C-alpha cells in the first residue's frame, strides 16, 4: 500500500487519500489506534471525497482510546476524546446526509454519549450526566443500552434525593429488566436499604 500510495499520489490525490484510508483502517482493525489516527489525520486532506469515512473511523479510534484512558482513571483525557468523537459523528450527520453510515450514526452517537455520561457521573457533574443519559434513553434502539442509561438515571435520582422519580423509574426498570442488566441493578439496590425492600 505504501509504495502504491507514493507512486499514484502525485497523479491522483484522491486515490492517494483512499490508499491512506485503507491503510488507516487496517491499523484500526488491528487495534493500532495511534498509528491509524496519525494516518487518518495527517495523510488525508479534508477535501477528500470520502471525508465521511475518515471522520467515522477517527471517531471509532477516539472512542476506543477514551475507554482505555478511562480505565486508567484519566477521566479528563477520556472525556476530551469522547467529545471529539461525538463532534466527528455530528459533523457526518450534518454534512453528509447520504453517507453510508446514516443508519449507524444514531447508535454510534448513543454509545459515545453514554460513556460521556458515565464520566460526568464520576466527576459529580450531575446535570450534564443527566442530559446525556436522557438523550441516550430517547435515541437508542438498543434496548439494553437504553436500560443501562435508565439504571444510571435511577442511581442519579437517588443521589439527588428525587425519590418519587427514582421510584417511578425503578418500577419501570424492574418490569422490563434484561438478564444482562439484572446484576448491576440488584447489586446497587442492595446498597440502598430503603429501595431494597421495594424492589427485591
NORSULLIN-V530775 format. One record per backbone hydrogen bond with DSSP energy under -1.0 kcal/mol. NH is the residue of the N-H (numbers start at 0). CO is the residue of the C=O. Records with the same first field share a line. If there is no record, write none. Layout:
NH->CO / CO
//
This chain:
4->0
5->1
6->2
7->3
8->4
11->7
15->11
16->12
17->13
18->14
19->15
20->16
21->17
22->18
23->19
24->20
25->21
26->22
27->23
28->24
29->25
30->27
31->26
32->30
35->31
36->32
37->33
38->34
39->35
40->36
41->37
42->38
47->44
50->47
53->49
54->50
55->51
56->52
57->53
58->54
59->55
60->56
61->57
62->58
63->59
64->60
65->61
66->62
67->63
68->64
69->65
70->66
71->67
72->69
73->68
74->72
77->73
78->74
79->75
80->76
81->77
82->78
83->79
84->80
85->81
86->82
87->83
88->84
89->85
90->86
91->87
92->88
93->89
94->90
95->91
98->95
101->98
104->100
107->103
108->104
109->105
110->106
111->107
112->108
113->109
114->110
115->111
116->112
117->113
118->114
119->115
120->116
121->117
122->118
123->120
124->119
125->123
128->124
129->125
130->126
131->127
132->128
133->129
134->130
135->131
136->132
137->133
138->134
139->135
145->141
146->142
147->143
148->144
149->145
150->146
151->147
152->148
153->149
154->150
155->151
156->152
157->153
158->154
159->155
160->157
161->156
162->160
165->161
166->162
167->163
168->164
169->165
170->166
171->167
172->168
173->169
174->170
175->171
180->177
184->180
185->181
186->182
187->183
188->184
189->185
190->187
191->188
194->191
195->191
196->192
198->194
199->195
//
